[in-house]
């Protein structure tokens, strides 16, 4: 199996070509075509086709959003457990103060720097992007899409 490219802040986001470049455009075009067809030939049939096209585009979008939310929940759980094992006691008791975005961003921090970065995130109220930019040794996550 070929080595995976090391992740950094610059290259950690990913696109799923079949979803982003095929499925989304097809359903958006279908909704637009349904609207144009309804405008050109108003009627119950074309109205129904437009509504179905919009419903399908919405379903595709929601299915993606729901799966990302589930991934976020799993990441929050994993990071909470990881932080409980790695942080010293004064910081461990402050884990609930971390926002969802902070927890999700901290997953990229190596075990050696997660303690200092967590302290900074709590004291400076760092955003998800700020935490990711501050990471020196990146801990990759190749599973998230």
ChimeraX commands (.cxc) that place a marker at each C-alpha (Angstrom):
marker #1 position 0.00,0.00,0.00 radius 0.5
marker #1 position 1.51,3.37,-0.93 radius 0.5
marker #1 position 2.48,5.83,1.79 radius 0.5
marker #1 position -0.09,8.52,2.41 radius 0.5
marker #1 position 0.95,12.13,1.97 radius 0.5
marker #1 position 1.59,13.73,5.38 radius 0.5
marker #1 position -1.26,15.99,6.42 radius 0.5
marker #1 position -0.80,19.65,7.26 radius 0.5
marker #1 position -3.11,22.61,7.77 radius 0.5
marker #1 position -2.72,23.41,4.09 radius 0.5
marker #1 position -3.78,20.00,2.76 radius 0.5
marker #1 position -5.97,18.37,5.44 radius 0.5
marker #1 position -9.36,19.15,3.88 radius 0.5
marker #1 position -10.57,16.67,1.31 radius 0.5
marker #1 position -13.09,16.52,-1.45 radius 0.5
marker #1 position -14.90,13.37,-2.47 radius 0.5
marker #1 position -14.88,13.67,-6.29 radius 0.5
marker #1 position -17.90,11.42,-6.86 radius 0.5
marker #1 position -19.96,13.46,-4.39 radius 0.5
marker #1 position -18.66,17.00,-4.92 radius 0.5
marker #1 position -18.13,16.87,-8.68 radius 0.5
marker #1 position -20.85,14.45,-9.81 radius 0.5
marker #1 position -23.73,13.94,-7.36 radius 0.5
marker #1 position -24.09,17.56,-6.17 radius 0.5
marker #1 position -23.93,19.12,-9.65 radius 0.5
marker #1 position -26.36,16.56,-11.09 radius 0.5
marker #1 position -28.98,17.22,-8.42 radius 0.5
marker #1 position -28.52,20.99,-8.58 radius 0.5
marker #1 position -28.89,20.92,-12.36 radius 0.5
marker #1 position -31.96,18.72,-11.99 radius 0.5
marker #1 position -33.55,21.26,-9.63 radius 0.5
marker #1 position -32.69,24.15,-11.96 radius 0.5
marker #1 position -34.00,22.27,-14.99 radius 0.5
marker #1 position -37.20,21.46,-13.09 radius 0.5
marker #1 position -37.70,25.13,-12.29 radius 0.5
marker #1 position -37.04,26.21,-15.91 radius 0.5
marker #1 position -39.39,23.51,-17.22 radius 0.5
marker #1 position -42.10,24.66,-14.80 radius 0.5
marker #1 position -41.67,28.31,-15.87 radius 0.5
marker #1 position -41.87,27.40,-19.57 radius 0.5
marker #1 position -44.78,24.98,-19.19 radius 0.5
marker #1 position -46.65,25.67,-15.95 radius 0.5
marker #1 position -48.85,22.84,-14.80 radius 0.5
marker #1 position -49.36,20.25,-12.09 radius 0.5
marker #1 position -47.00,17.77,-13.71 radius 0.5
marker #1 position -44.10,20.22,-14.11 radius 0.5
marker #1 position -44.73,21.63,-10.62 radius 0.5
marker #1 position -44.55,18.11,-9.20 radius 0.5
marker #1 position -41.33,17.41,-11.11 radius 0.5
marker #1 position -39.81,20.63,-9.74 radius 0.5
marker #1 position -40.83,19.80,-6.16 radius 0.5
marker #1 position -39.39,16.28,-6.47 radius 0.5
marker #1 position -36.13,17.65,-7.91 radius 0.5
marker #1 position -35.79,20.13,-5.02 radius 0.5
marker #1 position -36.64,17.38,-2.51 radius 0.5
marker #1 position -33.94,15.13,-4.00 radius 0.5
marker #1 position -31.34,17.93,-3.91 radius 0.5
marker #1 position -32.29,18.66,-0.30 radius 0.5
marker #1 position -32.07,14.97,0.63 radius 0.5
marker #1 position -28.59,14.67,-0.88 radius 0.5
marker #1 position -27.47,17.72,1.07 radius 0.5
marker #1 position -29.03,16.55,4.35 radius 0.5
marker #1 position -27.60,13.03,4.05 radius 0.5
marker #1 position -24.13,14.55,3.76 radius 0.5
marker #1 position -24.74,16.91,6.69 radius 0.5
marker #1 position -26.04,14.12,8.92 radius 0.5
marker #1 position -23.03,11.89,8.27 radius 0.5
marker #1 position -20.64,14.76,9.06 radius 0.5
marker #1 position -22.49,15.43,12.32 radius 0.5
marker #1 position -22.13,11.78,13.31 radius 0.5
marker #1 position -18.41,11.98,12.54 radius 0.5
marker #1 position -18.18,15.12,14.69 radius 0.5
marker #1 position -19.86,13.32,17.58 radius 0.5
marker #1 position -17.44,10.40,17.33 radius 0.5
marker #1 position -14.47,12.78,17.14 radius 0.5
marker #1 position -15.71,14.64,20.25 radius 0.5
marker #1 position -15.96,11.36,22.13 radius 0.5
marker #1 position -12.54,10.16,20.97 radius 0.5
marker #1 position -10.88,13.46,21.81 radius 0.5
marker #1 position -12.53,13.69,25.21 radius 0.5
marker #1 position -11.19,10.23,26.07 radius 0.5
marker #1 position -7.77,11.08,24.65 radius 0.5
marker #1 position -7.57,14.34,26.58 radius 0.5
marker #1 position -8.61,12.62,29.82 radius 0.5
marker #1 position -5.66,10.27,29.36 radius 0.5
marker #1 position -3.10,12.91,28.31 radius 0.5
marker #1 position -3.89,16.12,30.19 radius 0.5
marker #1 position -2.69,16.95,33.70 radius 0.5
marker #1 position -5.43,17.25,36.32 radius 0.5
marker #1 position -5.96,21.03,36.25 radius 0.5
marker #1 position -6.65,20.88,32.52 radius 0.5
marker #1 position -8.53,17.58,32.64 radius 0.5
marker #1 position -11.27,19.14,34.74 radius 0.5
marker #1 position -11.66,21.92,32.11 radius 0.5
marker #1 position -12.33,19.57,29.17 radius 0.5
marker #1 position -16.08,20.38,29.24 radius 0.5
marker #1 position -15.21,24.05,28.59 radius 0.5
marker #1 position -13.82,23.20,25.14 radius 0.5
marker #1 position -16.18,23.95,22.27 radius 0.5
marker #1 position -17.09,21.34,19.69 radius 0.5
marker #1 position -14.88,23.09,17.14 radius 0.5
marker #1 position -11.93,23.18,19.52 radius 0.5
marker #1 position -12.24,19.46,20.30 radius 0.5
marker #1 position -12.48,18.60,16.62 radius 0.5
marker #1 position -9.40,20.71,15.81 radius 0.5
marker #1 position -7.36,19.26,18.70 radius 0.5
marker #1 position -7.57,15.81,17.12 radius 0.5
marker #1 position -4.78,16.88,14.77 radius 0.5
marker #1 position -2.38,17.82,17.61 radius 0.5
marker #1 position 0.28,15.29,18.54 radius 0.5
marker #1 position 0.23,13.78,22.02 radius 0.5
marker #1 position 3.28,15.84,23.01 radius 0.5
marker #1 position 1.73,19.21,22.17 radius 0.5
marker #1 position -1.94,18.60,22.94 radius 0.5
marker #1 position -1.59,19.70,26.57 radius 0.5
marker #1 position -0.08,23.11,25.80 radius 0.5
marker #1 position -2.44,23.65,22.89 radius 0.5
marker #1 position -5.47,22.78,25.02 radius 0.5
marker #1 position -4.35,25.30,27.64 radius 0.5
marker #1 position -3.98,27.95,24.92 radius 0.5
marker #1 position -7.35,27.07,23.38 radius 0.5
marker #1 position -9.04,27.53,26.76 radius 0.5
marker #1 position -7.24,30.70,27.82 radius 0.5
marker #1 position -7.19,32.46,24.44 radius 0.5
marker #1 position -10.53,31.08,23.18 radius 0.5
marker #1 position -8.82,29.88,19.98 radius 0.5
marker #1 position -11.00,29.06,16.99 radius 0.5
marker #1 position -10.87,25.76,15.13 radius 0.5
marker #1 position -8.68,27.31,12.41 radius 0.5
marker #1 position -6.36,28.98,14.95 radius 0.5
marker #1 position -5.80,25.66,16.72 radius 0.5
marker #1 position -5.01,23.90,13.46 radius 0.5
marker #1 position -2.57,26.66,12.46 radius 0.5
marker #1 position -0.80,26.41,15.82 radius 0.5
marker #1 position -0.12,22.68,15.53 radius 0.5
marker #1 position 3.57,21.92,15.04 radius 0.5
marker #1 position 3.43,18.11,14.74 radius 0.5
marker #1 position 0.34,17.12,12.76 radius 0.5
marker #1 position -1.53,13.95,13.72 radius 0.5
marker #1 position -3.27,12.93,10.48 radius 0.5
marker #1 position -6.92,11.95,10.08 radius 0.5
marker #1 position -7.26,10.18,6.75 radius 0.5
marker #1 position -10.78,8.85,7.42 radius 0.5
marker #1 position -12.79,12.07,7.40 radius 0.5
marker #1 position -14.17,13.20,4.06 radius 0.5
marker link #1:1,2 radius 0.2
marker link #1:2,3 radius 0.2
marker link #1:3,4 radius 0.2
marker link #1:4,5 radius 0.2
marker link #1:5,6 radius 0.2
marker link #1:6,7 radius 0.2
marker link #1:7,8 radius 0.2
marker link #1:8,9 radius 0.2
marker link #1:9,10 radius 0.2
marker link #1:10,11 radius 0.2
marker link #1:11,12 radius 0.2
marker link #1:12,13 radius 0.2
marker link #1:13,14 radius 0.2
marker link #1:14,15 radius 0.2
marker link #1:15,16 radius 0.2
marker link #1:16,17 radius 0.2
marker link #1:17,18 radius 0.2
marker link #1:18,19 radius 0.2
marker link #1:19,20 radius 0.2
marker link #1:20,21 radius 0.2
marker link #1:21,22 radius 0.2
marker link #1:22,23 radius 0.2
marker link #1:23,24 radius 0.2
marker link #1:24,25 radius 0.2
marker link #1:25,26 radius 0.2
marker link #1:26,27 radius 0.2
marker link #1:27,28 radius 0.2
marker link #1:28,29 radius 0.2
marker link #1:29,30 radius 0.2
marker link #1:30,31 radius 0.2
marker link #1:31,32 radius 0.2
marker link #1:32,33 radius 0.2
marker link #1:33,34 radius 0.2
marker link #1:34,35 radius 0.2
marker link #1:35,36 radius 0.2
marker link #1:36,37 radius 0.2
marker link #1:37,38 radius 0.2
marker link #1:38,39 radius 0.2
marker link #1:39,40 radius 0.2
marker link #1:40,41 radius 0.2
marker link #1:41,42 radius 0.2
marker link #1:42,43 radius 0.2
marker link #1:43,44 radius 0.2
marker link #1:44,45 radius 0.2
marker link #1:45,46 radius 0.2
marker link #1:46,47 radius 0.2
marker link #1:47,48 radius 0.2
marker link #1:48,49 radius 0.2
marker link #1:49,50 radius 0.2
marker link #1:50,51 radius 0.2
marker link #1:51,52 radius 0.2
marker link #1:52,53 radius 0.2
marker link #1:53,54 radius 0.2
marker link #1:54,55 radius 0.2
marker link #1:55,56 radius 0.2
marker link #1:56,57 radius 0.2
marker link #1:57,58 radius 0.2
marker link #1:58,59 radius 0.2
marker link #1:59,60 radius 0.2
marker link #1:60,61 radius 0.2
marker link #1:61,62 radius 0.2
marker link #1:62,63 radius 0.2
marker link #1:63,64 radius 0.2
marker link #1:64,65 radius 0.2
marker link #1:65,66 radius 0.2
marker link #1:66,67 radius 0.2
marker link #1:67,68 radius 0.2
marker link #1:68,69 radius 0.2
marker link #1:69,70 radius 0.2
marker link #1:70,71 radius 0.2
marker link #1:71,72 radius 0.2
marker link #1:72,73 radius 0.2
marker link #1:73,74 radius 0.2
marker link #1:74,75 radius 0.2
marker link #1:75,76 radius 0.2
marker link #1:76,77 radius 0.2
marker link #1:77,78 radius 0.2
marker link #1:78,79 radius 0.2
marker link #1:79,80 radius 0.2
marker link #1:80,81 radius 0.2
marker link #1:81,82 radius 0.2
marker link #1:82,83 radius 0.2
marker link #1:83,84 radius 0.2
marker link #1:84,85 radius 0.2
marker link #1:85,86 radius 0.2
marker link #1:86,87 radius 0.2
marker link #1:87,88 radius 0.2
marker link #1:88,89 radius 0.2
marker link #1:89,90 radius 0.2
marker link #1:90,91 radius 0.2
marker link #1:91,92 radius 0.2
marker link #1:92,93 radius 0.2
marker link #1:93,94 radius 0.2
marker link #1:94,95 radius 0.2
marker link #1:95,96 radius 0.2
marker link #1:96,97 radius 0.2
marker link #1:97,98 radius 0.2
marker link #1:98,99 radius 0.2
marker link #1:99,100 radius 0.2
marker link #1:100,101 radius 0.2
marker link #1:101,102 radius 0.2
marker link #1:102,103 radius 0.2
marker link #1:103,104 radius 0.2
marker link #1:104,105 radius 0.2
marker link #1:105,106 radius 0.2
marker link #1:106,107 radius 0.2
marker link #1:107,108 radius 0.2
marker link #1:108,109 radius 0.2
marker link #1:109,110 radius 0.2
marker link #1:110,111 radius 0.2
marker link #1:111,112 radius 0.2
marker link #1:112,113 radius 0.2
marker link #1:113,114 radius 0.2
marker link #1:114,115 radius 0.2
marker link #1:115,116 radius 0.2
marker link #1:116,117 radius 0.2
marker link #1:117,118 radius 0.2
marker link #1:118,119 radius 0.2
marker link #1:119,120 radius 0.2
marker link #1:120,121 radius 0.2
marker link #1:121,122 radius 0.2
marker link #1:122,123 radius 0.2
marker link #1:123,124 radius 0.2
marker link #1:124,125 radius 0.2
marker link #1:125,126 radius 0.2
marker link #1:126,127 radius 0.2
marker link #1:127,128 radius 0.2
marker link #1:128,129 radius 0.2
marker link #1:129,130 radius 0.2
marker link #1:130,131 radius 0.2
marker link #1:131,132 radius 0.2
marker link #1:132,133 radius 0.2
marker link #1:133,134 radius 0.2
marker link #1:134,135 radius 0.2
marker link #1:135,136 radius 0.2
marker link #1:136,137 radius 0.2
marker link #1:137,138 radius 0.2
marker link #1:138,139 radius 0.2
marker link #1:139,140 radius 0.2
marker link #1:140,141 radius 0.2
marker link #1:141,142 radius 0.2
marker link #1:142,143 radius 0.2
marker link #1:143,144 radius 0.2
marker link #1:144,145 radius 0.2
view
